[in-house]
Amino acid sequence: MFSLCKPFMLDICLKKSICSQDTTAAFFDDTVHTFLDNYGVYINKRSVSLPAGLDLLEGLSKALNVNNAPYRE
């Protein structure tokens, strides 16, 4: 089962400027987008057991999208 600990830690890393925005985007942008595409509906349906899960992933997805382009065309 996917744990929200990893995206949460990645989010903190970006917000505290511990991680490079460009490097983090290069390594994780596609992974976060693909995960949202595949599991976003599931996470949304389980918002009681995964509070703020979807908001965290969507925020992380936007932060990693350095070109502000849609992640799926």
Contacts in CASP RR format, 6 or more apart in sequence:
PFRMAT RR
TARGET T0000
AUTHOR 0000-0000-0000
METHOD contacts of the structure
MODEL  1
MFSLCKPFMLDICLKKSICSQDTTAAFFDDTVHTFLDNYGVYINKRSVSL
PAGLDLLEGLSKALNVNNAPYRE
2 35 0 8 1.000
2 39 0 8 1.000
4 50 0 8 1.000
4 53 0 8 1.000
4 56 0 8 1.000
4 57 0 8 1.000
7 32 0 8 1.000
7 56 0 8 1.000
7 57 0 8 1.000
7 60 0 8 1.000
8 56 0 8 1.000
10 19 0 8 1.000
10 24 0 8 1.000
10 28 0 8 1.000
10 60 0 8 1.000
11 56 0 8 1.000
11 59 0 8 1.000
11 60 0 8 1.000
11 63 0 8 1.000
12 18 0 8 1.000
13 19 0 8 1.000
13 24 0 8 1.000
14 21 0 8 1.000
14 24 0 8 1.000
14 60 0 8 1.000
14 63 0 8 1.000
14 64 0 8 1.000
21 63 0 8 1.000
21 66 0 8 1.000
22 66 0 8 1.000
24 64 0 8 1.000
25 64 0 8 1.000
25 65 0 8 1.000
25 66 0 8 1.000
28 64 0 8 1.000
29 61 0 8 1.000
29 64 0 8 1.000
29 65 0 8 1.000
29 66 0 8 1.000
29 71 0 8 1.000
32 57 0 8 1.000
32 60 0 8 1.000
32 61 0 8 1.000
32 64 0 8 1.000
33 61 0 8 1.000
33 65 0 8 1.000
33 71 0 8 1.000
33 72 0 8 1.000
35 57 0 8 1.000
36 57 0 8 1.000
36 58 0 8 1.000
36 61 0 8 1.000
37 72 0 8 1.000
40 54 0 8 1.000
40 57 0 8 1.000
43 50 0 8 1.000
43 53 0 8 1.000
43 54 0 8 1.000
43 57 0 8 1.000
44 54 0 8 1.000
47 53 0 8 1.000
47 54 0 8 1.000
61 71 0 8 1.000
65 71 0 8 1.000
END
